[in-house]
Amino acid sequence: ASIATHIPDALITTGFSTVLFIAGLSMLRTPKLDTHKRMPVPVLILTSFAIGSMTGLFGIGGSFLAIPVLVLFFGTPQAIAAGTSLLIIALNSFISFLGHHALWDSVEWHIPIFIGGAAVVVAQVASHYSAKTTPDTLRKAFAYLLLAISVFTIAQTWL
């Protein structure tokens, strides 16, 4: 994160879009592993450092990058990868929340409360429908979402 302050915003958003695009393309492939496989500790540590570096540099959550890695390279079922992702989001959010305590007075609290409430409602609805959808369809939908966000971000940055 300290390096990111010295890099132009356009370069940061371009890098972010590139990571999104690559993640989206990788999610379109069929996973190579059929069974869930535990990550060796050294691989877990290296993957965590890489994801953490991208989180600090691009300001994107590590969970977003963890899902393709877990699903494609370690055969983790989509539901478990999503749960792991939510845990990473919760931990990152809590640590950031505590780390920025000096700014709490300037936060308009009704906005994050509304967003949080809407997220809970939408998550419940999505959870209901995801049980009726195949994991392959969910994986591809997530991939197309990432590709669309990538293209939108590049267009917004450079056009």
N, C-alpha and C positions, 0 to 999 in steps of 0.2 A: 504494500500500500504506500510506503514511503517513496518508492521509485516512481509510482504512478503520478505523483504530483509534478514530476519533471518531464512528463511525456505529454505532447499535445492531445487534447480531447479527441480530435478526429482520428488519431492513430489508435487511441484506446478503444473507441467504438468500432473501428475497422477490425482490430484484433478480436474484440468481443464477437462481432458478426462472423468472423472466420471460424472461431471456436464453435459458435452455434451451428454454422453450416456443416462443419466436419462432424459434429455430434449428430446432427440430423441425418446426414448421409450414412453414418455408421449404424444408426438405428433402423435404417431401411434394410440392412442385411439381415439374413436369418442368423440367429445365434449359433455358434459352432458347437457349444456344449449342450448336451441333453439333460444333464443332471447338475444340481447345485454342487459347487466345489468350493471348499474353504480356501481363502487366499493365504499363501505363505506370508509370514510376518514381514520379511524384507520387501516383498511386493506391495503389501498393504502400506508400509511406511513410505515407500517411494511414490506410490499412487497418491497417498495423502499429501505428501509434500508438493507434488505437481498440481493437484487440485487446489490446495491452499495457496500456492503461488498465483494461480490464475484467478482465484477468488480475490486476493489482495490487489492484483494488477488491474483486472477488469471490473471488479465490483460485482461479480456474479456469484451466486451461491454455489458452494461446493457440491450441494446435493444435486443440482442440475447436471453437473458433470459426472457425478457418481452413478446415476442411473444407467447411462449407456455402458460404462465400464462394468458394473455389476451384472447387467443382463447379457451383454455380448461376450465378455471375456471370462466370466466366472459362472455363467449358467444360472444366475440367481433368478428365480421366478419374478415376474413383473410386480406382483403384489408385495413381495418381500423387499425388492429394490425401492419401491415407492415408500414403504414404511421406513426403511433406512434413510431415505432422502428426507422424510419429514422429521426424523430425529436430528439429522444434521442441520436442517433449517432451524429447528427449535433451539439447539445449542448455539448456533451462530447468532441467532437473533437475541437470545438472552445475554450472551457475552457482549455483543454490540450495545445492547440496551444499557447494561451496567457501565460499559466503557465510555458512554456518552452522557453520563449522568449530569454533567454541567449544562447540557442543552435541554434538559427536561422542562425548564420554565418556558422555553420558546416553542414547544410542541403544541399544536392545536389538537388536543387529545380526541376530539370527536371524530377526526378523520381516521386515525388508525383503529379506533374502536368500531367505526362503521365498516371499514375494510375487513377487519377481523371477523365481525359478525356475518358479513356477506360471504366471506370465505368458508365459514363453518356451514352455512346453509347450502352453498353450492357444492361443497365437499360431500354433504349428506346425499344430495340429489345424484351427484356423479357416482358415488359409491353404490347407490341402488342400481343404476344402469350399467355400471362396469361389470357387475356379476352376470349380466346377460350378454356380455361382449367377450369375444375371444382375446386372449393375451396378445396374439399376433395383430389383431385389429387395433388394440390399444397402443402397442409399440409403434405401429405405422402412423397412427394419428398423432402421437407425440413427435415422431420424426417430422411429419409435415408441418406441425406447429413450429418446431424449431427452424425449419427451412424458411417458413413464412416470416418469422420474426427476424431472421438473419437478413433476408432481402429488404424488409421494411426498414431495418436499422441502417443498412448501407445506403438505401435511397434517401433516408432522412438526413444522414450525415453528409453526403456528397452532392445531393441535388438541391 
